[in-house]
Amino acid sequence: MSSSNEPSIDVKTASEQYIETGMERLIKTSDNKSVNLELSTNMNSEKSVRFNSFNRILRILIFFMLISGFVFLDDFTKLKLKLQIKSVPLDSLYSTQIIPEGTFSMGCHEQCTDDEKNVHTVHIEPSLLMMRSEVTQSLYEKVIGSNPSQFVGANLPVDNVTWFQAISFANALSELEGLEKCYQDKGVEIEWPNTACLGWRLPTEAEWEYAAKGGADYKYAGSSDYNTVAWNKSNSNKRPHDVCTKLVNGYKLCDMNGNVLEWVWDRYGEDYYEKSPVNNPKGPSNGLNRIFRGGGWGVNELAGRVWTRMNISPIVTDKSLGFRLVRYTSNPQ
């Protein structure tokens, strides 16, 4: 018999001890796994951060390598063009057409803006010698020694030029060919003091429209079908093309309404058509913006018509804006 004063003894069966021991092990194992899981998660997080940082750096490096590659290829193409034309005679890099003197109706005939509406008579004299195409990059490079164009190619029209750069080119070409320089740079202003100058110059707005019409009354230069005579928004694949690869107009001029837009001499005046003189108008004497004409590779049918007027600051450049030159064949009366 057991006495009530005898200490109680905690007696556990073998199965109970087994279960308790197993539970302790399970808890310890679970704790260890939890710790290991936390460590593993932290390590994976650190690896992920390092990997993402490396990825970002790699993408940035690849981006700059691609940009550098494009710049290098562009510079290489321009250098190749410079070397190609080094020994090429200047007069072989462009061709000209005689534009006979004559009278025409200047202004818009349909879907007109206010500054185009006043159709008026203009007389152009004497006859003109006009470049058949816009100034090409090979010609610009030969004369100036550099090429500002965004799209590079020897027979592509030069683009990305300001009105002032076009003026400088005209004087430079005149000087190289022993002709009178038509323009004087007065710093802020460019003057055309002798309007009878026989050197190269930008056409006036009236001369440009007269030449573009080519002795006919089409909506575009040489046709009423825009795509046959012009590289434009619908067929250009968002870039200029080699000059004179479309049909010419009645005066054998190329790209008057396509490829690139073209600077002309005139300042812009919204009401100029209301007071324009009949003989050889040269635009208003005051005004900040200069006129550009013609269609371009990014221009639609409405903006590409022969009478469409556009204007912008003369310091602006654009990858779809170039120019062509003209000069008198004899002194005007």
Secondary structure, 3 states (H helix, E strand, C coil): CCCCCCCCCCCCCHHHHHHHHHHHHHHHHHHHHHHHHHHHHHHHHHHHHHHHHHHHHHHHHHHHHHHHHHHHHHHHHHHHHHHHCCCCCHHHCCCEEEECCEEEEECCCCCCCHHHCCCEEEEECCCEEEECCCCEHHHHHHHHCCCCCCCCCCCCECCCCCHHHHHHHHHHHHHHCCCCCCCEECCCCEECCCCCCCCCECCCHHHHHHHHHCCCCCCECCECCHHHHCCCCCCCCCCCCCCCCCCCCCCCCCCCCCCCEEEEEEECCCCHHHCCCCECCCCCCCCCCEEEECCCCCCCCCCCCCCCCEEECCCCCCCCEECCCEEECCCCC
